[in-house]
Amino acid sequence: MQKNLKIAAGLFAGLMLIATANGAQNTLAQSGTAAATMAATMAMGPAVTAKPGQNVSFTLLPKNVGNPVFAEADSGAQEAAKELGSTGKYQFVGPDKADVQSQIEFIKSQTTQNVNVIAISANDANAVVPALKDARSKGVKVVAWDSPPAPDGRDVFIEQVDFSTAGQVMADMALDVLGANGGKFAVLSATADAANQNAWIASLKDTLKTNPKYAKLQLLDVVYGNDDPDKSYSEAQGLVDKYPDLQLIMAPTTVGIAAAAKAMQDGKMCDKVKVSGLGLPSDMVAYTKNGCAPEFALWSFKNLGYLTYYTGYLLATKAIKGADGEAFMAGRMGRYTIQKASDGGLFVLMGPFTVFNKANIDQYVTPAGGASATMMATMSATMMATAAK
């Protein structure tokens, strides 16, 4: 039975990769590290499986609490904790606002509590490192997710998507929204120190500079809403006031994109200034249908939390060491391989962006918790049926 379960999990992972390779219209395939991940996965060497029921105390530390996407990550981590039957304490804690000093205090507090794992989405890639290094010196495993600290502040980073593709994803959406003639746009980011935001914006700038396909897109400005709805709303209004010929606000932050869309809707500006970026379907469905935000992208934060917990559990129980090339099974999500990142650290690549628009958004925001939850349940049932044969 156990052998069949492993086979089913491997088949599931392979089917997901095939679906990506076939290029479903609402999913953008990745390159570079993603290709390496696919090659490593298809090689199908030995993969470590978790031993359930062990005592692992685990703290999920987001940039801030109160953000719906981080709540989804919490839900996924709790699902994994229940599935693995950990007897250790699980905590979801963090600052009320995306403030790095407050986050450092949480790191110190969790270290004092002798937790086994701190899983962090860092507000600042460097400022949190001294506290994380101290935690690691005391035996705490540090798993980064969403926004990584510098390599010496983490054991491994769960990279939600290939960061190097983010720029092209945003540039493609800008062209989709504005048309082949391009136009003028601005970026509304989260905090100026957020590693993930800065990497995506750098990727966008590089894409605009080096790829002639995007020659007609003009980036006017980058502003910061600090992942605060009110400030993001105000910054969006400020962009419209500052640039009368602005045509698009690109917000690679779920808080920022929703705030910008609301600002354009409230100001009756949606016909003139569109909004795109990275958003949560449940937050964006109305704006997508009324044309304020015709297209945007994201990934599953629930899956991100789930995979983060599995990785931390395996590290804390010494099932894996956290070394380049190690492969492991992560429950319903299948097989993953630890890889060496360009910054010298280690990472696990989760999967590609999904692009949402009026044609597909309803399937992701059904009242029963979204089509993504329904699809995961269906795929899990398929896996179990395969295993039972």
VENVENWO-V29216 format. One record per residue. N is the residue number from 1. OMEGA is omega as a letter, one per 20 degrees, with the letter a starting at -180 (NA if undefined). Layout:
n-><N:N>
omega-><OMEGA:OMEGA>
This chain:
n-><1:2:3:4:5:6:7:8:9:10:11:12:13:14:15:16:17:18:19:20:21:22:23:24:25:26:27:28:29:30:31:32:33:34:35:36:37:38:39:40:41:42:43:44:45:46:47:48:49:50:51:52:53:54:55:56:57:58:59:60:61:62:63:64:65:66:67:68:69:70:71:72:73:74:75:76:77:78:79:80:81:82:83:84:85:86:87:88:89:90:91:92:93:94:95:96:97:98:99:100:101:102:103:104:105:106:107:108:109:110:111:112:113:114:115:116:117:118:119:120:121:122:123:124:125:126:127:128:129:130:131:132:133:134:135:136:137:138:139:140:141:142:143:144:145:146:147:148:149:150:151:152:153:154:155:156:157:158:159:160:161:162:163:164:165:166:167:168:169:170:171:172:173:174:175:176:177:178:179:180:181:182:183:184:185:186:187:188:189:190:191:192:193:194:195:196:197:198:199:200:201:202:203:204:205:206:207:208:209:210:211:212:213:214:215:216:217:218:219:220:221:222:223:224:225:226:227:228:229:230:231:232:233:234:235:236:237:238:239:240:241:242:243:244:245:246:247:248:249:250:251:252:253:254:255:256:257:258:259:260:261:262:263:264:265:266:267:268:269:270:271:272:273:274:275:276:277:278:279:280:281:282:283:284:285:286:287:288:289:290:291:292:293:294:295:296:297:298:299:300:301:302:303:304:305:306:307:308:309:310:311:312:313:314:315:316:317:318:319:320:321:322:323:324:325:326:327:328:329:330:331:332:333:334:335:336:337:338:339:340:341:342:343:344:345:346:347:348:349:350:351:352:353:354:355:356:357:358:359:360:361:362:363:364:365:366:367:368:369:370:371:372:373:374:375:376:377:378:379:380:381:382:383:384:385:386:387:388:389>
omega-><a:r:r:r:r:r:a:r:r:r:r:r:r:r:r:r:r:r:r:a:r:r:r:a:a:r:r:r:a:r:r:a:r:r:r:r:a:a:a:a:a:r:r:r:a:r:a:r:a:r:a:r:a:a:a:r:a:r:r:a:r:r:r:r:a:r:a:a:r:r:r:r:r:r:r:r:r:r:a:r:r:a:a:r:r:r:r:a:r:r:r:a:r:a:r:r:a:a:a:a:r:r:r:r:r:r:a:a:a:r:r:r:r:r:r:a:r:r:a:r:a:r:r:a:a:a:a:a:r:r:r:r:r:r:a:r:r:r:r:r:a:r:r:r:r:a:a:r:r:a:a:r:a:r:a:r:r:a:a:r:r:a:a:r:a:a:r:r:a:r:r:r:r:r:r:a:a:a:a:r:r:a:a:a:r:r:r:a:r:r:a:a:a:a:a:r:a:r:a:r:r:r:r:a:r:r:r:a:a:a:a:r:a:a:a:r:a:r:a:a:r:r:a:r:r:a:r:a:a:r:r:r:a:r:r:r:a:r:r:r:a:a:a:a:r:a:a:r:r:a:a:a:a:r:a:a:r:r:r:r:r:r:r:r:a:a:a:a:a:r:a:a:r:r:r:r:a:a:r:a:a:r:a:a:a:a:r:a:r:r:r:a:a:a:r:a:r:r:a:r:r:r:r:r:r:a:r:r:r:a:r:r:r:r:a:a:r:r:r:a:a:a:r:r:r:r:r:r:r:r:a:a:r:a:r:a:r:a:r:a:a:r:r:r:a:r:r:a:a:a:a:r:r:a:a:r:a:a:a:a:a:a:r:a:r:a:a:r:r:r:r:r:r:a:r:r:r:a:r:r:r:r:a:r:r:a:a:a:NA>
